[in-house]
């Protein structure tokens, strides 16, 4: 390992330690709650990055995986048991099944067709959530999801749940970082560059896109499960295309194809939204302006700024 | 092969012998690229068969053809532009080693694959640019990288689609020597319109016009064939003078 790689790892470890320490150094509960939401979005945005940034599959329907997991985990937790890992397992089974079936169809295409068909799948799930009142309570949404428990211990809202979320986010990052660096991860890059070329070196393009799709949905499912426990419920809006747009904004804002970018993007999104909603009625307009300026000035996103500075620092040293 | 009612390639039959450089030539519109696409699995022929080492591989998807021993290059250069030259070839060697689906462990950790890739680059004289980004290569070197990627798959037959397209005279000369030398490792099916280059390096030449084969045989026989001279060489001479 080079000195630079060691430096990067130390920086990441310091960032994680800082995040984990925040609740214990007097940071207000309100900020911790915002940060919890931001870290859940970070998990979701990283799962999108695998599809968009690495496999080159832009989707307008990534809310489907998130919202579906929220409904599955929330319903199961309310009706059966609020054990976090059992609820997560159930949510993953549901998300996995839907991802395997819809993914098989949707990954047969690429580009705009992929974006639109994945949007359609999310809208179908949205309509199901609205219409299947006996399970979902329609537009009122699923309510009364109990607090999660781990190994029989009920986690309170606030710090314990925040730490659980942080742990999930870190594990997701480490797993995805390994995945994109693996031989499989490199084949996704090949597919993104040219599907024909990838196929011509023996890569089964459809199979690889399908696997990436299922992994992406499974990770989004972790985010959705955390979210339904955090909010103690969910509504059909979690499946709405506007949410799919939001997660794309987070990933692009932070910098796609970097994994850490979407984390930075999700945190920025949540805090900017909080800042803007207290000042403007049309907060989306203000956020939209910031988004356009950042993306035009830094096409590689916020992470691009950091990595450029980090690289410059190492160049200056050597 | 039919495009609507148009019969683009009709009754074309050719056999690539092991260790041969077999060229498929013809003027524009002769159907050689269509024939190439039928063989390489891009489109499925309306009739006929593609046999590889005796096995019927007609209409197989590209990735299966690769594992069966057929590799190809593209007429329009398609390399992985953001990756290094070495990583371009290492993708192919890893693919051949069957670790495409390995999700754990670093790709760079497969040093066996990287070593083989470096060997191929050395063989083709690209070892000097191994760490360069593929997009930064000169056009001629990109074409050679295409061949390196395909060769890394250790095919029994290598399909080259106009490998010298857009090359300078010097680069073409170098590429011709290269193709001749790789025939020691794999059979080559070469699709070209550059008659002069093909004459120098081919064991067998098949000439097509208007979707049909008009002559097939060793360079000396084919170039002496009057139908070939009329249909192809004459046309080229008339065009180039």
Contacts between the chains, C-beta under 8 A, distances in Angstrom:
chain1	res1	chain2	res2	distance
A	178	B	103	7.9
A	178	B	104	6.6
A	178	B	105	7.9
A	178	B	106	7.8
A	179	B	103	5.6
A	181	B	106	5.0
A	181	B	107	6.2
A	181	B	108	7.7
A	182	B	102	5.9
A	182	B	103	5.1
A	182	B	104	6.0
A	182	B	105	6.0
A	182	B	106	6.7
A	182	B	107	6.0
A	183	B	94	5.1
A	183	B	99	4.6
A	183	B	100	6.2
A	183	B	101	7.8
A	183	B	102	4.5
A	183	B	105	7.7
A	183	B	107	4.7
A	183	B	110	6.4
A	184	B	100	6.6
A	184	B	101	5.7
A	184	B	102	5.9
A	184	B	103	4.6
A	185	B	103	7.6
A	185	B	107	7.0
A	186	B	87	7.6
A	186	B	91	6.1
A	186	B	94	7.5
A	186	B	107	4.6
A	187	B	91	7.2
A	187	B	95	7.6
A	187	B	100	5.2
A	189	B	80	7.2
A	189	B	82	7.6
A	189	B	83	7.2
A	190	B	80	5.8
A	190	B	91	5.5
A	193	B	80	4.8
A	193	B	81	6.6
A	193	B	82	6.9
A	193	B	83	8.0
A	194	B	78	4.9
A	194	B	80	7.4
A	196	B	62	7.6
A	196	B	74	7.1
A	196	B	78	6.4
A	197	B	74	7.1
A	197	B	78	4.2
A	197	B	79	7.4
A	197	B	80	7.0
A	199	B	61	7.0
A	199	B	62	3.8
A	199	B	63	5.2
A	200	B	62	5.3
A	200	B	66	6.9
A	200	B	71	7.2
A	200	B	72	5.5
A	200	B	74	7.4
A	200	B	78	8.0
A	200	B	150	7.5
A	201	B	66	6.6
A	201	B	71	7.9
A	201	B	91	6.0
A	201	B	92	4.5
A	201	B	95	4.9
A	201	B	149	6.2
A	201	B	150	7.9
A	201	B	152	7.9
A	201	B	153	6.3
A	202	B	62	7.9
A	202	B	63	5.0
A	202	B	66	3.6
A	202	B	67	5.8
A	202	B	92	7.6
A	202	B	95	4.2
A	202	B	96	6.7
A	202	B	100	7.2
A	202	B	153	6.3
A	203	B	63	5.8
A	203	B	95	6.1
A	203	B	100	5.7
A	204	B	61	7.8
A	204	B	63	4.7
A	204	B	100	7.5
A	205	B	63	7.1
A	208	B	100	7.3
A	208	B	101	7.9
A	211	B	101	7.6
